[in-house]
Every structure is written in structure tokens, then in C-alpha cells.
Amino acid sequence: MNTRLIQKRENCGLSRKELAVSIEVSISTIEKVEKGTRRASPDLALKWGRKIGIKETQLFKYFFINKSDIMSCGDGNEPLQPTG
């Protein structure tokens, strides 16, 4: 669950539906990204971030880092795998 992203959307006073309509994606896409079952594409992250006031330099923190990325074993040279 991406609580940071959900909180940011809610702080902007947007429902999932309102956000989806404004950035031209389905509500299920919003739900899946917020639940962590799908990763946002860079283009989607940029549109979404602009809508809810996330600076471009902060997009990675909101959209692409999760505990499994940070806690994985390995040398850090493995490519990130999509989660959905």
C-alpha cells in the first residue's frame, strides 16, 4: 500500500475518480498503483505528480521505491522488475 501517495492525493481533496478523470486514466489504474499491485509508468507518474503537487525530483520517492526494492538482497545491479 502506497500510503504516502494516497495521503498526498487526499490532502489535495481529490477522490480516486477525480484524479483518474483529470489525468485521463482509469480508476482501476489509480487503485492498483496506490495498492502497490502495479507500477506507474514514468509518464503516468509525471502527470499524476503534477496534479497533486509532487516535484519532479521527488517522483522516484513516491512512485518507484517500496520496501521490497530497498530490502532486496543483491548487489544493486539487478534491473527493477515490474510489479504488475
N, C-alpha and C positions, 0 to 999 in steps of 0.2 A: 504494500500500500504506500503510495507516494503522498504522505500526509502534508509535506511541505508544499507540494503543488496544489493540493486540494485547499489548503488554508489560504494560499495566495489568491486562488480563484474566488473563494468565499469572501475574502477581505475586499475584493473588487465589487462585491454584490452581484456576482454572476452565477446563475444556475448552470448546470452542465448543458442544458438545452440552449440557453442564451449564448454560451461560449461557442458551442458547436455551430450554431447558425452564423455567428459573427465571423468565424474563421473558415466557414464552408466545409465542415467535416460532419460525419455522423455522430450522434450522441454516443453510440457504442464505441466509437474510436476514443472519445473523451474518457468514457468509463474504463476502457481497457488500459489506457495509459495511466490513469490515476490509480487503478488497482494493481498496476505493475505486471499485467499479463501481456502487454505489448509495449514496444519501444516506439517513441516518436521519431519520425524521420527528421533530419536536420531542418528541412523546410517547414514541417509542421511545428517543430519546437520554436523556430523563429517567429512564425505567425502567432502562435499561442503566447509566447513570451512577450511580444509587443502588445498584445491585447491586455495582458494582466500586469504589465509593468516590470517585467524581468529584463535587466540589462543584458545585452548580447554576451558580455563577458561572464555572466552568471548562468547562462543556459545549461552548461555542462552539469553544474551542481544540481539543477532542478530536474533535468530530463535524462541524464545518462549515467549517473552514479547511483548504485544501490549497494546494499550490504554484500551481496554475492560478488560484485565486482571488486570491492575493497578487500574482502576476506578470502578471496581465492588463493589457492596455493599455486605457485608457479613463478617463473622468472619475470613476469610482467611483459613478456614479448608476444604472448598469445593474442590473436585478434579477438575483439569482443564479438560474442555471438548474439544474434537477436533473440529476444525472449518471447517470441510470439508470432 
